[in-house]
Structures are given as C-alpha cells and as structure tokens.
Amino acid sequence: MADADDRGLPVPDGLASAVGNQISGGVFFHAVIQGHTVAVHLPPEVLPALAGLPTASPGFTGRDRELDLLLGLLDPGIDDTPTVCSVVGLAGVGKTELAIQAAHAARKRGWYPGGVLFADLQGYDDERRVEPANALHGLLQALGVRSEHIPSQLQDRARLYRSVLAAFAEQGQPILVLVDNASSAEHARPLLPADRRTRAIVTSRHTLSTLDSRLLGLHVLNEQSAFDLLSRLLEVAHGRDARLAQERQAANELARLCGYLPLALRIVGALLVQDPRKPLAVMIEDLSDERARLDALAVDGLAVRAAFDLSYQALSVQAAGLFRILPLSPGPEISTETAAALFGDEPRVCRRLLETLAQAHLVESGTAYGRWRLHDLVRAFATEQMNLHVPEQERGAAVHRLVGHYLDTIRNLRTRPRDARGDEEIQRWLMAEGSNLIATGNLVALAGRPTSAERLISEAISLTDAAFHRAVDRLYWNWFFFHGARRFKEAFEALQQHLVVIQPACSVRLEDAVLERVYATLDEVSTSQEAVRSLEPAVAALNVAGEIYAEGRVLVTLGLALLQEGRPGEACDALRRAIGRFRYGGRTRSPDEVHAQAVLDTVQTATGPLEQDWWSQRSEMGWRRQSRPR
C-alpha cells in the first residue's frame, strides 16, 4: 500500500521515507516532479547512477592547456561563460578522454555534488546509435524516475529531464552532463540542461556550430606529448620499459608514423605492451608501408580504420566522392580551385563539400582560408577508399585535369599586366603552390608521363623568372623547382650562380643559407648515375664558396660513382683532384686523403675488369654531410 501525503494523495511506494515534499497541482515521482507549482526536497545522497562516469585513463598527457580551458568553462563560480562546451575533432584525437578527465577533475573540486550524467550517443555507428528519446529515458531512470512515469514523446521527456536537473540544482546538488559522440547539434540538443547552474560537455566529430556552445577544437599531439603518451602506456603496463628511453629517435619516428594521433599511439602502445621484447624497429617496419599502415594500427577492438570509416559512412554521396579523389593531389595542401579541377566540378560547389568534410574533421584547414589538407592517416584511409571505389581511368582523368589546371593558371598569371601588383600576385601563388607543383610533376613522371612533368616544372620556372626581378630570388626558385624534380645538375648550377651573385655583397648569412641548400641537395643524390650526371656543378659551387675540403669529399663521391658506372679513367682524374683539395693550404695528411689514395692505387694497378661495388663505399670515403670544415 502506498503512503499518502498531507492532503491524502497517494505517494509512490518507498518515496515517503526518502524525501519530504510539498505538492500543489502536480504528481511527484521519487526525486522528480511533473506539474506547475511544486517544492522539492531531494534525497541527501547521490544516486548511484549519477556516479557512473567512465574511469579516467592514467596515460592521459599532452592536454594541459585544453583541460584548463575546459575546467574554466565548468567552474560554477564563473557566471559569464557558456553552460555548454563542445569538444570537437578528428576521430581518435582524444575528445572523450579529455571530457572524462575534466569531469573527474570537476567532481574532485566539489563543483557538482549532484554527480555526473554520462551518455554515449554512438552517433556515427548506424547499428548502435542512441536516439535522443532513448538516451533521455536512460538518463531519467538514472535520476530516479520510474519507467512507468516517463513520457513517451521526446519533447515531454526533454521537459521533464530539464525540470529534474533544475530541481537538483535548486537543492544545492547541481549535476554535470557529459554527452559523448553526438553526430549533430540536433542529436545532442534535447539532452542539454536549461538551468545555468547545470553545465554540460558535448563531444563530436562534427563542428557543432548551431549548438550555442563554446567550441574547443582538439588537434593531434606534438612530438614530445606523443612520446610521453607512449611512455606512460608502457610504464602503466610494465612499471619500467627502457625501449623508448634507449631509442628516442626510433620512438619519435613511431610517433610520426602514427600522425601524433592519440588513438594510433594507444594502439602502438598496446602492441608494444603485448610483447616486451619487441624492438621498436620492427614496429616502425610494420608502419612504414603506407599501403599497410592502417592494417598495422589495430589491436583488441581498437582500429584507426574503423574509427575513420564511421565518419566516412556519415558523408553525403557527393562529399564522399570528393574525399576519395583528394589523395590524387600529392602536395601538402590543396586550394578550393585545385580541388574543383581535380573533382571536375564548380569551385562554389566544391567549397561547400570541402566545408562539409572540414565540419566532419576529415579535412583540416590549411595555411590560409580556402586551403585544405589531409592528416597523414586520413590520407591513407582516403587512398584505400579511392583504390576500392574509383576506377583507374577516372583517376587518370582527374590527374590530367589537375595538371591542366596548374598549366592554365601559370599561363593566366603570365599574361597579367607586368606591374608590382601582378608580380606580387604571382609570388604569393608560387609560395602557396610551389610544393604542389613539384609533387604533381613527380606524380605524373612516375605514372609514365615524363614530358608532362618536365613541362610543368619548366613552366613554373619561367613564371618565377617573370615575377622575380632580383637574381638572388630567381636563382632560389630555380633551385627549388630543379631540386624538387630531382634534376640535381640544374639545381647545383643554380646554387653555384647564386653563390657567385652574393659573393660581392659578402653576406655571410645568405652564403650559409645557400651552402645549406648545397649540402641538403648532396644528401639526396642516391645513385651513382645521378652522381655522375650532377656532381661537377656541386664541386664548382663549393669551390666558389671556399669550401675546399668539402669539395674534395664530393670529388671522392664523384670518383666512386664513375667507377661504378665503368669509367675508371675519369674516376682517377676525380680522385686526383680530390687529393689535391685535401692537401690544399699545406694540410697534414688526413684519413680522407689516405682513403682516396688507396682507391686510386687500386684502380691504377688493376689489370682486369673492376667488379667491386665502389658506390657502396661512399659512406666511408665519399661525401659525409656531418663534417664540414670551412
């Protein structure tokens, strides 16, 4: 038999002993009321369901700034902040973990004595997605409302839910609401409180711009934070794991291959935990193949591919089509106009699709408005989708449009009026698109279209000659494009001319900058054929700069390359010149001179064909970048 209140009205079983209530014109269900004039006295203890927040990960790191920002928004003592904060970002970037850490920290500070409501809406999984009405049913039950008293309609449930939250806040027990994995603003809106004393965090892969909330965009970790995360994961499991500390460079490479994405780093950490003897080099080898990287980033139900796929499946047909074609642009960024050419649609249409992809955090904003880029792992996923769904003929047509777009743009820029304004426009375009032109040229060259690649780079160089009036600037851009296209002979010639131009000015800073380009270009000469074709102008550039000892080392490298190419006579000439450089200025006999003389003696005394792999000796006897005596 139910108890009765002071007017003889029935009160639900078990309620009278828990609370005292004064009701007028309404019905009271445990700690929740529905009516129009009600005074509520809530139970003094927090309901168990309100303490069901997921455990915070002990490996949390690298988010101090974001955590402080979020806690600043949750502080009930600050009245002029929004009551809702949306934590948004790429799948796997750590949105849920940050929100959980903030909720635990807020509870420890005593800000929400009423507890924390947590609801995972699974907004990107069609099979597990939780609709707002169902989520409200669970939250109302957590707040103590019996199922038979929960309204059937979404709006009625939302009104009841907000009334309950307000009642808790009125009685000095405000509640924090954490809505995880919302797919849109409308997906989360019914679960948000109306009372300013109740705060809420929403996480989403979409930018919830219509939710009237403070947006906190989460990005990937930096290198140090990524290393710290891996270290903590291994430390939690093993207490002490020396692999990362002993091989810091390898650990940094692992973090880079993970794209500094927390989900990928957690997966790699779990794989290293599984086998404490697994060398980092083996893990790096598994991740180095871009085509199989996503296969390697999976363990025990966690998978980067699966996380991205949920976001991808939520796209419209057009947005998904653009996403699949974007990897065909090989440069670091792509403009809206270039993406439109690649996709074969109007720039206005393509801009809206790119904005849709950005809201879903499948593309990122680039260095300026109207420029976009793909995270490395997202690019790998997009490439998989392209290979699965875009026929080869269609891919070829897209690359053809891409090259045509760049050539047309160069042609149009060249025909602009030759004044300061036009030159500045060309210079800005080259600085934005230079790397893309090089990457596209290399792409079409690998695809068996060397003529198109050469034309693209040649047109770019002619544009720089038209736009830059100072020889120093023109020669820099010449090196930039020749170096990118692996036309090392022309690159070294440009650097030699650059050094000749700046010599009269005696600018040590400029000279050092040009020399750094010489050394960087030397590092990339990777075959004996490339060396034979390109190193003479490198020797000349170093001679102009007075880098006599380095000139000798490059001559040794050239000599070894000539031997490998079956040209021993020319190789001996190069080695003799090298020995002369090593002796320049009366230097004492150095190890480099001894080695060069030994090779020269071997070649001069040989009576038969030279079958030794001379090129493999370049690391010992040829160019070595780490040593640069001036």
C-alpha positions as CSV (number, residue, x, y, z in Angstrom):
1,M,0.0,0.0,0.0
2,A,1.4,3.4,-1.0
3,D,1.8,6.1,1.7
4,A,-0.2,9.4,1.4
5,D,0.8,13.0,1.6
6,D,-0.7,15.6,4.0
7,R,-3.7,16.0,1.7
8,G,-4.4,12.3,1.5
9,L,-3.0,12.0,-2.1
10,P,-1.0,8.8,-2.8
11,V,2.8,8.8,-2.9
12,P,4.7,6.1,-4.8
13,D,6.0,3.2,-2.7
14,G,9.3,3.8,-1.0
15,L,9.2,7.6,-1.6
16,A,7.8,8.9,1.7
17,S,10.7,7.5,3.7
18,A,13.3,9.1,1.4
19,V,12.0,12.7,1.0
20,G,9.6,15.2,2.3
21,N,7.6,17.1,-0.3
22,Q,5.0,19.8,-0.6
23,I,2.9,19.4,-3.7
24,S,0.2,21.5,-5.2
25,G,-1.4,20.6,-8.5
26,G,1.2,18.0,-9.5
27,V,2.4,14.4,-9.2
28,F,5.7,13.5,-7.5
29,F,7.8,10.6,-8.7
30,H,10.7,9.9,-6.3
31,A,13.1,12.9,-6.6
32,V,11.4,14.2,-9.7
33,I,8.2,16.2,-10.2
34,Q,5.9,17.0,-13.1
35,G,3.4,19.8,-12.6
36,H,3.2,23.5,-12.3
37,T,3.7,24.5,-8.6
38,V,6.0,22.2,-6.7
39,A,8.5,22.4,-3.9
40,V,11.0,19.6,-4.0
41,H,13.3,18.3,-1.2
42,L,15.8,15.9,-2.8
43,P,17.4,12.9,-1.0
44,P,20.7,13.8,0.6
45,E,22.7,11.0,-1.0
46,V,23.9,11.0,-4.6
47,L,22.1,8.3,-6.6
48,P,24.5,5.5,-7.7
49,A,23.6,6.0,-11.4
50,L,25.0,9.6,-11.2
51,A,28.4,8.3,-10.1
52,G,28.8,6.1,-13.2
53,L,31.4,8.1,-15.1
54,P,33.9,6.0,-17.0
55,T,37.3,5.7,-15.4
56,A,39.9,8.3,-16.4
57,S,43.0,6.9,-18.3
58,P,46.2,7.0,-16.3
59,G,48.0,7.6,-19.6
60,F,46.4,10.9,-20.2
61,T,49.0,13.6,-21.2
62,G,49.7,16.5,-23.5
63,R,46.4,18.3,-23.0
64,D,47.1,20.6,-20.0
65,R,46.0,23.7,-21.9
66,E,42.8,22.2,-23.2
67,L,42.0,20.7,-19.8
68,D,42.5,24.1,-18.1
69,L,40.2,25.8,-20.7
70,L,37.5,23.2,-20.2
71,L,37.6,23.4,-16.4
72,G,37.4,27.1,-16.7
73,L,34.1,26.6,-18.5
74,L,32.8,24.1,-15.9
75,D,33.6,26.3,-12.9
76,P,30.2,27.2,-11.4
77,G,31.7,30.2,-9.8
78,I,32.1,31.9,-13.2
79,D,28.7,33.1,-14.4
80,D,29.6,34.7,-17.8
81,T,30.7,31.6,-19.6
82,P,28.5,29.4,-21.8
83,T,26.9,26.5,-20.0
84,V,27.8,24.0,-22.7
85,C,31.2,23.3,-24.2
86,S,31.6,21.2,-27.4
87,V,34.8,19.3,-27.7
88,V,35.2,18.6,-31.4
89,G,37.9,17.0,-33.6
90,L,39.1,14.1,-35.8
91,A,38.2,10.5,-34.8
92,G,40.7,9.2,-32.4
93,V,42.1,12.6,-31.3
94,G,41.1,12.1,-27.7
95,K,37.9,14.1,-27.3
96,T,36.1,11.6,-25.0
97,E,39.2,11.2,-22.8
98,L,39.6,14.9,-22.3
99,A,35.9,15.3,-21.4
100,I,36.1,12.4,-18.9
101,Q,39.3,13.8,-17.3
102,A,37.6,17.2,-17.0
103,A,34.5,15.7,-15.4
104,H,36.6,13.8,-12.8
105,A,38.6,16.9,-12.0
106,A,35.4,19.0,-11.6
107,R,33.9,16.3,-9.3
108,K,37.1,16.3,-7.2
109,R,36.9,20.1,-6.8
110,G,33.4,19.7,-5.4
111,W,31.7,21.6,-8.2
112,Y,29.0,19.0,-8.9
113,P,27.8,17.3,-5.7
114,G,24.8,16.0,-7.6
115,G,27.0,13.8,-9.7
116,V,27.7,13.3,-13.4
117,L,25.4,12.0,-16.1
118,F,27.2,10.3,-18.9
119,A,25.5,9.3,-22.2
120,D,27.4,7.8,-25.2
121,L,25.1,8.5,-28.2
122,Q,27.2,6.4,-30.6
123,G,26.3,8.9,-33.2
124,Y,28.5,7.5,-36.0
125,D,27.5,3.9,-35.7
126,D,24.3,3.1,-37.5
127,E,23.8,-0.2,-35.6
128,R,24.5,1.2,-32.1
129,R,23.3,4.8,-32.5
130,V,21.3,6.0,-29.5
131,E,18.4,8.4,-30.4
132,P,17.8,11.4,-28.0
133,A,14.5,9.9,-26.8
134,N,16.1,6.7,-25.8
135,A,19.0,8.5,-24.2
136,L,16.6,10.6,-22.2
137,H,14.8,7.5,-21.0
138,G,18.1,6.2,-19.6
139,L,19.1,9.5,-18.0
140,L,15.7,10.0,-16.4
141,Q,16.0,6.5,-14.9
142,A,19.4,7.4,-13.6
143,L,17.9,10.4,-12.0
144,G,15.3,8.2,-10.2
145,V,12.3,8.4,-12.4
146,R,10.5,5.1,-12.8
147,S,9.9,3.8,-16.3
148,E,6.1,3.9,-16.0
149,H,6.2,7.7,-15.2
150,I,8.5,8.6,-18.2
151,P,6.5,10.3,-21.0
152,S,6.6,8.6,-24.5
153,Q,7.3,11.7,-26.6
154,L,10.7,13.3,-27.0
155,Q,9.6,16.8,-26.1
156,D,7.8,15.7,-23.0
157,R,10.9,13.7,-21.9
158,A,13.1,16.7,-22.5
159,R,10.9,19.0,-20.4
160,L,10.8,16.5,-17.6
161,Y,14.6,16.0,-17.8
162,R,15.3,19.7,-17.6
163,S,12.9,20.1,-14.7
164,V,14.7,17.3,-12.8
165,L,18.2,18.9,-13.4
166,A,16.9,22.3,-12.3
167,A,15.4,20.7,-9.1
168,F,18.7,19.1,-8.2
169,A,20.5,22.5,-8.8
170,E,17.9,24.3,-6.7
171,Q,18.6,22.0,-3.8
172,G,22.3,22.6,-4.0
173,Q,23.2,19.5,-5.9
174,P,24.0,20.6,-9.5
175,I,24.8,17.9,-12.0
176,L,27.3,17.8,-14.8
177,V,26.1,16.3,-18.0
178,L,28.5,14.6,-20.5
179,V,27.1,13.8,-23.9
180,D,29.6,11.8,-25.9
181,N,29.7,11.0,-29.6
182,A,26.9,13.3,-30.8
183,S,26.6,13.2,-34.6
184,S,25.0,16.7,-34.9
185,A,23.7,19.6,-32.8
186,E,20.1,18.2,-33.0
187,H,21.3,14.9,-31.8
188,A,22.7,16.4,-28.6
189,R,20.3,19.4,-28.0
190,P,17.5,17.5,-26.2
191,L,20.0,16.3,-23.6
192,L,21.3,19.7,-22.6
193,P,20.2,21.5,-19.5
194,A,18.4,24.8,-19.4
195,D,19.5,25.8,-15.9
196,R,22.7,27.8,-15.8
197,R,23.8,26.0,-12.6
198,T,23.9,22.8,-14.6
199,R,26.8,22.6,-17.1
200,A,27.3,20.2,-20.0
201,I,30.1,18.8,-22.2
202,V,29.4,17.5,-25.7
203,T,31.9,15.6,-27.8
204,S,31.5,15.2,-31.6
205,R,33.5,14.6,-34.7
206,H,31.5,17.5,-36.3
207,T,31.8,21.1,-35.5
208,L,28.5,21.8,-33.7
209,S,28.2,25.4,-34.8
210,T,24.5,25.8,-34.1
211,L,24.5,24.5,-30.6
212,D,25.2,27.9,-28.9
213,S,28.2,26.3,-27.1
214,R,31.8,27.2,-26.6
215,L,33.8,25.2,-29.3
216,L,37.0,23.6,-28.2
217,G,38.8,22.1,-31.2
218,L,41.2,19.3,-30.4
219,H,44.2,18.6,-32.6
220,V,46.8,15.9,-32.7
221,L,49.6,15.9,-30.1
222,N,53.1,17.4,-30.6
223,E,56.1,15.2,-30.7
224,Q,57.0,15.5,-27.0
225,S,53.4,14.8,-25.8
226,A,53.2,11.8,-28.2
227,F,56.4,10.4,-26.7
228,D,55.1,11.0,-23.2
229,L,51.9,9.2,-24.0
230,L,53.7,6.1,-25.3
231,S,56.0,6.2,-22.3
232,R,53.1,6.3,-19.9
233,L,51.2,3.5,-21.6
234,L,54.3,1.2,-21.3
235,E,55.0,2.3,-17.8
236,V,51.5,1.5,-16.6
237,A,51.7,-2.0,-18.0
238,H,55.3,-2.9,-17.1
239,G,56.4,-0.4,-14.4
240,R,59.5,0.4,-16.4
241,D,60.1,-0.1,-20.1
242,A,63.5,1.1,-21.3
243,R,62.8,0.7,-25.0
244,L,61.6,4.3,-25.6
245,A,64.2,6.0,-23.5
246,Q,67.0,4.0,-25.1
247,E,65.8,4.6,-28.6
248,R,64.4,8.1,-28.5
249,Q,64.9,8.7,-32.2
250,A,63.1,5.5,-33.1
251,A,60.3,6.4,-30.6
252,N,59.9,9.8,-32.3
253,E,59.7,8.1,-35.7
254,L,56.9,5.8,-34.3
255,A,55.0,8.9,-33.2
256,R,55.4,10.4,-36.6
257,L,54.1,7.3,-38.4
258,C,51.1,7.5,-36.1
259,G,50.5,11.0,-37.2
260,Y,50.6,12.0,-33.5
261,L,47.1,10.8,-33.2
262,P,46.3,9.5,-29.7
263,L,44.2,6.5,-30.9
264,A,47.1,5.3,-33.1
265,L,49.6,5.9,-30.3
266,R,47.5,3.9,-27.9
267,I,47.3,1.0,-30.4
268,V,51.1,1.1,-30.9
269,G,51.5,1.2,-27.1
270,A,49.2,-1.8,-26.7
271,L,51.2,-3.7,-29.3
272,L,54.5,-3.0,-27.6
273,V,52.9,-4.0,-24.2
274,Q,51.9,-7.3,-25.7
275,D,55.5,-8.2,-26.3
276,P,58.0,-6.5,-24.0
277,R,60.9,-7.8,-26.2
278,K,59.5,-6.4,-29.5
279,P,62.1,-3.9,-30.9
280,L,60.9,-0.5,-31.9
281,A,62.5,-1.1,-35.3
282,V,60.1,-3.9,-36.0
283,M,57.1,-1.7,-35.1
284,I,58.5,1.0,-37.4
285,E,58.9,-1.5,-40.2
286,D,55.2,-2.5,-39.8
287,L,54.1,1.1,-40.1
288,S,56.5,2.3,-42.8
289,D,54.5,0.8,-45.7
290,E,51.8,3.4,-46.3
291,R,49.6,0.8,-48.1
292,A,49.5,-1.5,-45.0
293,R,49.8,1.1,-42.2
294,L,46.1,1.0,-41.3
295,D,46.3,-2.8,-41.1
296,A,49.0,-2.5,-38.5
297,L,47.1,0.1,-36.5
298,A,44.6,-2.3,-34.9
299,V,44.5,-4.3,-31.7
300,D,41.8,-5.8,-29.5
301,G,38.8,-4.0,-30.9
302,L,40.7,-0.7,-31.5
303,A,41.4,0.2,-35.1
304,V,42.1,3.6,-36.7
305,R,40.5,2.4,-40.0
306,A,37.2,1.6,-38.2
307,A,37.2,4.9,-36.4
308,F,37.6,6.8,-39.7
309,D,35.1,4.6,-41.5
310,L,32.3,5.6,-39.2
311,S,32.9,9.3,-40.1
312,Y,33.2,8.4,-43.8
313,Q,29.9,6.5,-43.8
314,A,28.1,9.5,-42.5
315,L,29.1,11.6,-45.5
316,S,26.7,12.5,-48.4
317,V,27.4,10.8,-51.7
318,Q,29.0,13.9,-53.2
319,A,31.2,14.7,-50.1
320,A,32.4,11.0,-50.1
321,G,33.2,11.2,-53.8
322,L,35.4,14.3,-53.3
323,F,37.0,12.8,-50.2
324,R,38.0,9.7,-52.3
325,I,39.6,11.8,-55.0
326,L,41.6,14.2,-52.8
327,P,44.6,11.9,-52.4
328,L,45.4,12.3,-56.1
329,S,46.6,15.8,-55.2
330,P,50.1,14.8,-53.8
331,G,51.1,18.1,-52.3
332,P,50.9,19.1,-48.6
333,E,47.8,21.3,-49.2
334,I,45.2,21.9,-51.9
335,S,43.2,25.0,-52.7
336,T,39.5,25.0,-53.3
337,E,40.1,25.8,-57.0
338,T,42.5,23.0,-57.4
339,A,40.2,20.6,-55.7
340,A,37.4,21.7,-58.0
341,A,39.6,20.9,-61.0
342,L,40.5,17.5,-59.6
343,F,36.9,16.7,-58.8
344,G,35.6,18.1,-62.1
345,D,33.0,20.5,-60.6
346,E,32.5,24.2,-60.0
347,P,34.6,25.8,-57.3
348,R,31.5,27.0,-55.4
349,V,30.1,23.5,-55.2
350,C,33.5,22.1,-54.2
351,R,33.9,24.7,-51.5
352,R,30.7,23.6,-49.8
353,L,31.7,20.0,-50.0
354,L,35.1,20.8,-48.5
355,E,33.4,22.7,-45.7
356,T,31.3,19.6,-45.1
357,L,34.4,17.5,-44.9
358,A,36.0,20.0,-42.5
359,Q,33.0,20.0,-40.2
360,A,33.4,16.3,-40.1
361,H,37.1,16.7,-39.4
362,L,38.1,14.6,-42.4
363,V,40.0,17.5,-43.9
364,E,41.7,20.3,-42.0
365,S,42.1,24.0,-42.7
366,G,45.4,24.8,-44.3
367,T,47.7,27.8,-44.0
368,A,45.1,30.3,-45.3
369,Y,41.4,30.5,-46.0
370,G,40.4,28.4,-48.9
371,R,43.3,25.9,-48.5
372,W,42.9,22.4,-47.1
373,R,45.0,19.4,-46.1
374,L,44.6,15.8,-45.0
375,H,46.0,14.3,-41.9
376,D,48.5,11.5,-42.9
377,L,46.4,8.7,-41.6
378,V,43.2,10.1,-43.0
379,R,45.0,10.4,-46.4
380,A,45.9,6.7,-46.1
381,F,42.3,5.9,-45.4
382,A,41.1,8.1,-48.3
383,T,43.6,6.4,-50.6
384,E,42.1,3.0,-49.6
385,Q,38.6,4.2,-50.5
386,M,39.9,5.6,-53.7
387,N,41.5,2.3,-54.7
388,L,38.3,0.5,-53.8
389,H,35.8,2.8,-55.5
390,V,37.4,5.0,-58.1
391,P,38.3,3.2,-61.4
392,E,41.8,3.7,-62.8
393,Q,40.5,5.5,-65.8
394,E,38.7,8.0,-63.7
395,R,41.8,8.6,-61.6
396,G,43.8,9.2,-64.7
397,A,41.3,11.8,-65.9
398,A,41.4,13.5,-62.6
399,V,45.2,13.8,-62.6
400,H,45.0,15.1,-66.2
401,R,42.6,17.8,-65.0
402,L,45.0,18.6,-62.2
403,V,48.0,19.2,-64.5
404,G,45.8,21.1,-66.9
405,H,44.6,23.4,-64.1
406,Y,48.2,24.2,-63.0
407,L,49.3,24.9,-66.6
408,D,46.3,27.1,-67.3
409,T,46.8,29.0,-64.0
410,I,50.5,29.6,-64.9
411,R,49.5,30.8,-68.4
412,N,46.9,33.2,-67.0
413,L,49.3,34.6,-64.4
414,R,52.0,35.2,-67.0
415,T,49.6,37.2,-69.2
416,R,48.6,39.6,-66.3
417,P,49.8,43.2,-66.6
418,R,53.5,43.5,-65.6
419,D,53.4,45.7,-62.6
420,A,54.2,45.4,-58.9
421,R,50.7,44.2,-58.1
422,G,50.8,41.5,-60.7
423,D,54.2,40.3,-59.7
424,E,53.1,40.1,-56.0
425,E,50.2,38.0,-57.0
426,I,52.5,35.6,-58.9
427,Q,54.9,35.4,-56.0
428,R,52.1,34.6,-53.5
429,W,50.8,31.9,-55.8
430,L,54.2,30.3,-56.2
431,M,54.8,30.4,-52.4
432,A,51.4,28.7,-51.9
433,E,51.6,26.2,-54.8
434,G,55.3,25.6,-55.3
435,S,55.4,22.3,-53.3
436,N,52.2,21.1,-55.0
437,L,53.7,21.8,-58.5
438,I,56.8,19.7,-57.6
439,A,54.7,16.9,-56.1
440,T,52.4,16.8,-59.1
441,G,55.3,16.8,-61.5
442,N,56.8,13.8,-59.7
443,L,53.5,12.0,-59.7
444,V,53.0,12.3,-63.4
445,A,56.6,11.3,-64.0
446,L,56.1,8.1,-62.0
447,A,52.9,7.5,-63.9
448,G,54.9,7.3,-67.2
449,R,54.4,10.9,-68.4
450,P,57.8,12.5,-68.1
451,T,57.1,15.0,-70.8
452,S,54.1,16.4,-68.8
453,A,56.2,16.5,-65.7
454,E,59.1,18.4,-67.4
455,R,56.7,20.9,-69.0
456,L,55.0,21.6,-65.6
457,I,58.3,22.3,-63.9
458,S,59.7,24.3,-66.9
459,E,56.5,26.5,-67.0
460,A,56.9,27.1,-63.2
461,I,60.5,28.2,-63.6
462,S,59.6,30.5,-66.5
463,L,56.9,32.1,-64.2
464,T,59.5,32.7,-61.5
465,D,61.8,34.4,-64.0
466,A,59.0,36.7,-64.9
467,A,57.8,37.5,-61.4
468,F,61.1,38.0,-59.5
469,H,63.4,40.8,-60.6
470,R,66.3,40.1,-58.3
471,A,68.7,37.5,-59.5
472,V,69.0,36.1,-55.9
473,D,65.3,35.4,-55.8
474,R,65.1,33.9,-59.3
475,L,68.1,31.6,-58.6
476,Y,66.5,30.4,-55.3
477,W,63.3,29.4,-57.1
478,N,65.3,27.7,-59.9
479,W,67.0,25.6,-57.3
480,F,63.7,24.9,-55.5
481,F,62.0,23.5,-58.6
482,F,65.0,21.7,-60.0
483,H,65.8,20.1,-56.6
484,G,62.2,19.0,-56.1
485,A,62.1,17.5,-59.6
486,R,65.4,15.6,-58.8
487,R,67.2,17.5,-61.6
488,F,70.3,17.8,-59.4
489,K,72.6,19.1,-62.1
490,E,70.5,22.1,-62.8
491,A,69.9,22.5,-59.0
492,F,73.6,22.7,-58.3
493,E,74.1,25.1,-61.3
494,A,71.5,27.4,-59.8
495,L,73.3,27.2,-56.4
496,Q,76.6,27.9,-58.0
497,Q,75.3,31.0,-59.8
498,H,73.5,32.0,-56.5
499,L,76.9,32.0,-54.7
500,V,78.5,34.0,-57.5
501,V,75.8,36.6,-57.3
502,I,76.0,37.1,-53.5
503,Q,79.8,36.9,-53.2
504,P,80.3,40.7,-53.8
505,A,77.8,41.5,-51.1
506,C,79.8,39.5,-48.5
507,S,76.6,38.4,-46.8
508,V,77.7,35.5,-44.5
509,R,74.0,34.8,-43.7
510,L,73.0,34.4,-47.3
511,E,76.1,32.4,-48.2
512,D,75.4,30.0,-45.3
513,A,71.8,29.6,-46.5
514,V,72.9,28.7,-50.0
515,L,75.6,26.3,-48.7
516,E,72.9,24.6,-46.6
517,R,71.0,24.0,-49.8
518,V,74.1,22.6,-51.5
519,Y,74.6,20.2,-48.6
520,A,70.9,19.2,-48.5
521,T,70.9,18.5,-52.2
522,L,74.0,16.4,-51.9
523,D,72.3,14.3,-49.3
524,E,69.6,13.4,-51.8
525,V,71.9,12.1,-54.6
526,S,71.3,8.5,-54.1
527,T,72.5,6.6,-57.2
528,S,75.8,6.5,-59.0
529,Q,74.1,7.6,-62.2
530,E,72.7,10.7,-60.5
531,A,76.1,11.5,-59.0
532,V,77.9,11.2,-62.4
533,R,75.3,13.5,-64.0
534,S,75.1,16.1,-61.3
535,L,78.1,16.4,-59.0
536,E,80.5,18.6,-61.2
537,P,78.4,21.7,-60.6
538,A,78.2,20.9,-56.9
539,V,82.0,20.8,-56.9
540,A,82.1,24.2,-58.6
541,A,79.6,25.7,-56.1
542,L,81.7,24.6,-53.1
543,N,84.8,26.0,-54.8
544,V,83.1,29.4,-55.2
545,A,82.2,29.3,-51.5
546,G,85.8,28.4,-50.5
547,E,84.6,25.0,-49.1
548,I,87.8,23.3,-50.3
549,Y,87.8,20.3,-48.0
550,A,84.1,19.6,-48.7
551,E,84.8,20.0,-52.4
552,G,87.4,17.2,-52.1
553,R,84.9,14.9,-50.5
554,V,82.4,15.5,-53.2
555,L,85.1,14.7,-55.8
556,V,85.7,11.4,-54.0
557,T,81.9,10.7,-54.2
558,L,82.1,11.5,-57.9
559,G,85.1,9.3,-58.4
560,L,83.3,6.3,-56.8
561,A,80.2,6.9,-58.9
562,L,82.4,7.0,-62.1
563,L,84.0,3.7,-61.1
564,Q,80.6,2.2,-60.5
565,E,79.5,3.4,-64.0
566,G,82.5,1.7,-65.6
567,R,84.5,4.8,-66.3
568,P,87.9,4.3,-64.4
569,G,89.9,6.9,-66.3
570,E,87.6,9.7,-65.4
571,A,87.3,8.3,-61.8
572,C,91.1,8.5,-61.4
573,D,91.0,12.2,-62.5
574,A,88.3,13.0,-59.9
575,L,90.3,11.2,-57.2
576,R,93.5,13.1,-58.1
577,R,91.6,16.3,-57.9
578,A,90.2,15.3,-54.5
579,I,93.7,14.5,-53.1
580,G,94.8,18.0,-54.3
581,R,91.9,19.6,-52.4
582,F,92.8,17.6,-49.2
583,R,96.4,18.9,-49.4
584,Y,95.3,22.5,-50.1
585,G,97.0,25.0,-47.9
586,G,99.6,22.6,-46.6
587,R,97.2,20.4,-44.6
588,T,98.6,17.3,-42.9
589,R,97.6,14.0,-44.4
590,S,94.1,13.2,-43.4
591,P,92.1,9.9,-43.3
592,D,90.1,11.1,-46.3
593,E,93.3,11.6,-48.4
594,V,94.6,8.2,-47.3
595,H,91.3,6.5,-48.4
596,A,91.2,8.4,-51.7
597,Q,94.8,7.5,-52.5
598,A,94.1,3.8,-51.6
599,V,91.2,3.7,-54.1
600,L,93.3,5.5,-56.7
601,D,96.2,3.0,-56.3
602,T,93.8,0.1,-56.5
603,V,92.3,1.3,-59.8
604,Q,95.6,2.2,-61.3
605,T,97.1,-1.3,-60.7
606,A,94.1,-3.2,-61.7
607,T,94.7,-5.5,-64.8
608,G,91.2,-6.8,-65.3
609,P,87.6,-5.5,-65.2
610,L,86.7,-3.7,-62.0
611,E,83.8,-5.6,-60.4
612,Q,83.9,-4.1,-56.9
613,D,80.8,-2.2,-55.7
614,W,82.6,1.1,-55.4
615,W,79.4,3.1,-54.8
616,S,78.8,1.3,-51.6
617,Q,82.0,2.9,-50.2
618,R,80.6,6.4,-50.4
619,S,79.6,6.5,-46.8
620,E,83.2,5.8,-45.7
621,M,85.1,7.6,-48.4
622,G,82.8,10.0,-50.2
623,W,80.5,12.9,-49.2
624,R,79.7,13.0,-45.5
625,R,77.4,15.8,-44.5
626,Q,78.1,15.8,-40.8
627,S,81.6,17.0,-41.2
628,R,82.0,20.5,-42.8
629,P,85.5,22.1,-42.2
630,R,85.4,25.6,-43.6
